[in-house]
């Protein structure tokens, strides 16, 4: 039994016996397949993903310990709008000095501000209470035995000593989160590059006698990025993503796998093994598959392992305690201006902390669907160019054999260019 057959909780039955070789997914290259049947005496494995899923016929998972509020759900839905993809025009607008006014005017609709409604509201309520207390005390409406807010001015020294530590906590937190975001983007860039590379090598090295195997490689390589995207995100429909890329029975094989990206990698490995390529080409393609696996493991590490929770908790506690006592220190010098000043300071500091938390998990704000779509489009273009190349080689083999002229406008394939150069030499 191959590794691919062990990875799937059901066997594909052909002619009443289990297929050999590269497994049930590669068997259609040699013979037709009947629908997969569950193996006797074995229970189908439940779908295991990084996001909770309920397999058919299994009990529902326990409810999450945290129930998202309406504001949380709205903020999570708005993360889709953060998936920016830049081009030359977008960069010009991004660098424009008009951005200062554009960003300032967009403050009321800022997602950061909307997400901080509760903590800023809490700080403003404390500020309003401090202002009311100070105003009543100045008017003599409160007993003289109550403490004077004017004495809170002594807290300024304490705030000056702690503000530096708070700044360091926020800066380190944001830098660590950005490093995670950048690492996630680099890994997905590598997935895109390796998808192009393995398909380019396959098209160049796998001969026409194994045309179906070559076609299969160019289907499963871009399917890896789609599968990885659904593996890392919540709420993605993998079946819908794979439609039009894989064949129906291939999609069913992926959906039955317990670890779907691993399943795709195993199919790709079996394709490379079955192709029987020269050692150099095989090693290059195996290196691409190894890089796929490294990117998969790196993405899982980022998703499963946050910045140490005690660091995040301590930063949040430090920040909220600091802002809670801030109005008392501002009142003696600022009076009723304490309210707008506290709002501004709270928004700025809490905003820095929220940005760090938002980019800590990069995959819900990175435009993964664009990267996966680019991989698919590039591979399909490579396939189309390869077909043009094959047509050019065939035309050259059946041609006149004389000195070739300039290429026709419609024939600009790589093979035709090489044929022209060889004929001219």
WOLIN-V20401 format. One record per residue. N is the residue number from 1. OMEGA is omega in radians with two decimals (none if undefined). NEAR is the number of other C-alpha atoms within 10 Angstrom. Layout:
N_OMEGA_NEAR, N_OMEGA_NEAR
This chain:
1_-3.12_11, 2_3.10_13, 3_3.13_13, 4_3.14_21, 5_3.10_22, 6_-3.07_12, 7_-3.08_18, 8_-3.09_23, 9_3.07_18, 10_-3.10_21, 11_3.00_21, 12_-3.04_24, 13_3.11_18, 14_3.10_17, 15_3.09_11, 16_3.10_7, 17_-3.09_9, 18_-3.14_13, 19_3.10_20, 20_3.10_12, 21_-3.01_13, 22_2.96_20, 23_-2.99_21, 24_-3.10_26, 25_3.14_23, 26_-3.09_22, 27_3.14_17, 28_3.10_16, 29_-3.08_14, 30_-3.09_8, 31_-3.14_11, 32_-3.10_9, 33_2.96_17, 34_3.14_12, 35_-3.10_11, 36_3.10_15, 37_3.11_11, 38_3.14_15, 39_-3.13_13, 40_3.08_8, 41_3.14_6, 42_3.13_9, 43_-3.14_10, 44_-3.13_16, 45_3.06_14, 46_3.12_17, 47_3.13_17, 48_3.11_16, 49_3.08_17, 50_3.07_15, 51_-3.09_13, 52_3.10_11, 53_-3.13_14, 54_3.12_12, 55_-3.14_15, 56_3.09_10, 57_3.13_7, 58_-3.14_8, 59_3.13_8, 60_-3.14_10, 61_3.11_10, 62_-3.12_6, 63_3.13_7, 64_-3.12_7, 65_3.14_6, 66_3.10_6, 67_-3.08_9, 68_3.07_11, 69_3.12_9, 70_3.11_9, 71_3.10_14, 72_3.14_12, 73_3.11_11, 74_3.13_14, 75_3.12_15, 76_3.11_16, 77_-3.12_11, 78_3.12_13, 79_3.08_14, 80_-3.12_13, 81_3.13_11, 82_-3.08_12, 83_-3.07_16, 84_3.03_12, 85_-3.02_10, 86_2.93_10, 87_-3.07_8, 88_-3.13_8, 89_3.13_8, 90_3.11_11, 91_3.10_10, 92_3.10_11, 93_-3.12_11, 94_-3.12_12, 95_-3.07_9, 96_3.09_10, 97_3.06_10, 98_-3.11_10, 99_-3.13_12, 100_-3.14_9, 101_3.14_10, 102_3.14_11, 103_3.13_12, 104_3.13_10, 105_3.12_11, 106_-3.11_10, 107_-3.12_13, 108_-3.14_11, 109_-3.11_10, 110_3.09_12, 111_3.09_17, 112_3.13_19, 113_3.14_17, 114_3.12_15, 115_-3.12_17, 116_-3.07_16, 117_-3.08_12, 118_-3.13_12, 119_3.10_15, 120_3.08_22, 121_3.10_13, 122_-3.13_14, 123_3.11_22, 124_3.08_22, 125_3.06_14, 126_-3.14_20, 127_3.12_27, 128_3.10_16, 129_3.11_14, 130_3.13_23, 131_3.12_23, 132_3.11_13, 133_-3.13_16, 134_3.13_21, 135_3.12_17, 136_3.13_13, 137_3.11_17, 138_3.13_12, 139_3.13_9, 140_-3.11_10, 141_-3.12_10, 142_3.12_13, 143_-3.12_9, 144_-3.12_9, 145_3.14_6, 146_-3.11_8, 147_3.13_10, 148_3.07_13, 149_3.13_19, 150_3.13_14, 151_-3.14_11, 152_3.13_17, 153_3.11_15, 154_3.12_10, 155_-3.10_15, 156_3.13_14, 157_3.11_10, 158_3.12_10, 159_3.09_15, 160_3.14_10, 161_-3.07_11, 162_-3.11_13, 163_3.12_13, 164_3.12_10, 165_3.11_12, 166_3.12_17, 167_3.12_15, 168_3.12_12, 169_-3.11_19, 170_-3.12_21, 171_3.13_15, 172_3.14_12, 173_-3.12_21, 174_3.12_21, 175_3.12_13, 176_3.13_16, 177_3.13_22, 178_3.10_20, 179_3.10_13, 180_3.12_21, 181_-3.13_20, 182_3.12_15, 183_3.10_16, 184_3.13_23, 185_3.12_19, 186_3.14_13, 187_3.11_19, 188_3.01_24, 189_3.09_17, 190_3.07_17, 191_3.12_28, 192_-3.11_23, 193_-3.11_13, 194_3.06_22, 195_3.09_26, 196_-3.02_23, 197_-3.09_17, 198_3.09_24, 199_3.09_25, 200_3.11_17, 201_3.14_14, 202_3.13_22, 203_-3.11_21, 204_-2.98_12, 205_-3.12_16, 206_-3.03_21, 207_-3.13_14, 208_3.09_11, 209_3.07_8, 210_-3.07_13, 211_-3.12_13, 212_3.10_16, 213_3.10_21, 214_3.09_22, 215_3.13_15, 216_3.09_20, 217_-3.11_24, 218_2.99_26, 219_-3.01_21, 220_3.14_24, 221_3.07_28, 222_3.08_29, 223_3.14_28, 224_-3.12_25, 225_3.08_26, 226_-3.14_25, 227_3.13_26, 228_3.11_24, 229_3.13_24, 230_3.11_22, 231_-3.04_22, 232_-3.07_22, 233_3.09_16, 234_3.03_14, 235_3.11_11, 236_3.14_15, 237_-3.08_11, 238_3.14_19, 239_3.13_17, 240_-3.13_10, 241_-3.06_19, 242_3.11_21, 243_-3.08_12, 244_3.09_10, 245_3.12_19, 246_3.05_19, 247_-3.07_13, 248_-3.12_12, 249_3.08_17, 250_3.09_17, 251_3.12_19, 252_3.10_15, 253_3.11_22, 254_-3.08_24, 255_3.12_17, 256_-3.08_20, 257_3.11_23, 258_3.07_18, 259_-2.92_19, 260_3.08_24, 261_3.09_24, 262_3.11_20, 263_3.13_23, 264_3.11_24, 265_3.14_20, 266_3.08_19, 267_3.12_25, 268_3.13_24, 269_3.12_19, 270_3.09_20, 271_3.14_20, 272_-3.13_23, 273_-3.08_14, 274_-3.09_14, 275_3.12_17, 276_-3.08_12, 277_3.01_16, 278_-3.05_10, 279_-3.10_9, 280_3.14_9, 281_3.12_18, 282_3.14_19, 283_3.12_13, 284_-3.13_14, 285_3.06_24, 286_3.07_17, 287_3.07_14, 288_3.13_20, 289_3.08_22, 290_3.10_15, 291_3.03_16, 292_-3.14_26, 293_3.10_16, 294_3.11_15, 295_3.08_20, 296_3.14_21, 297_3.11_13, 298_3.11_15, 299_3.09_25, 300_3.12_16, 301_3.13_12, 302_-3.10_19, 303_-3.06_19, 304_-2.98_11, 305_3.09_11, 306_2.92_14, 307_-3.08_15, 308_-3.01_8, 309_-3.13_10, 310_3.08_9, 311_3.13_12, 312_-3.13_18, 313_-3.11_11, 314_3.10_12, 315_3.13_18, 316_3.14_18, 317_3.12_12, 318_-3.08_16, 319_-3.11_20, 320_3.09_19, 321_-3.14_11, 322_-3.13_16, 323_3.13_24, 324_-3.13_18, 325_-3.13_17, 326_-3.12_23, 327_-3.12_25, 328_3.13_24, 329_-3.13_21, 330_-3.04_25, 331_-3.09_22, 332_-3.10_18, 333_-3.00_12, 334_3.14_12, 335_-3.09_14, 336_3.03_18, 337_3.13_12, 338_-3.10_23, 339_-3.14_21, 340_3.14_12, 341_3.11_17, 342_3.09_21, 343_-3.10_16, 344_-3.12_13, 345_3.13_14, 346_3.14_24, 347_-3.10_19, 348_-3.08_14, 349_3.11_16, 350_3.11_22, 351_3.09_17, 352_3.14_18, 353_-3.12_20, 354_3.11_20, 355_3.11_15, 356_3.13_21, 357_-3.07_17, 358_-3.09_19, 359_3.13_20, 360_3.05_23, 361_-2.93_22, 362_-2.88_22, 363_3.10_20, 364_3.10_19, 365_3.01_18, 366_-3.12_22, 367_-3.09_20, 368_-3.14_23, 369_3.09_15, 370_3.12_13, 371_3.12_20, 372_3.09_25, 373_3.08_18, 374_3.10_15, 375_-3.13_25, 376_-3.13_24, 377_3.13_14, 378_3.14_17, 379_3.13_22, 380_3.07_17, 381_3.08_12, 382_3.12_17, 383_3.13_18, 384_3.11_13, 385_3.12_17, 386_3.10_18, 387_3.05_15, 388_3.11_19, 389_3.13_20, 390_3.11_17, 391_3.12_16, 392_3.11_21, 393_3.13_18, 394_3.12_13, 395_3.12_13, 396_-3.13_18, 397_-3.12_11, 398_-3.04_9, 399_-3.05_10, 400_3.14_9, 401_3.11_9, 402_3.11_9, 403_-3.08_13, 404_3.09_16, 405_3.14_10, 406_-3.11_9, 407_3.05_13, 408_-3.08_8, 409_-3.09_6, 410_-3.08_7, 411_-3.14_15, 412_-3.12_14, 413_-3.14_20, 414_-3.12_16, 415_3.14_21, 416_3.10_23, 417_3.13_15, 418_3.13_14, 419_3.11_20, 420_-3.13_17, 421_3.13_13, 422_3.13_11, 423_3.12_13, 424_3.13_11, 425_none_7
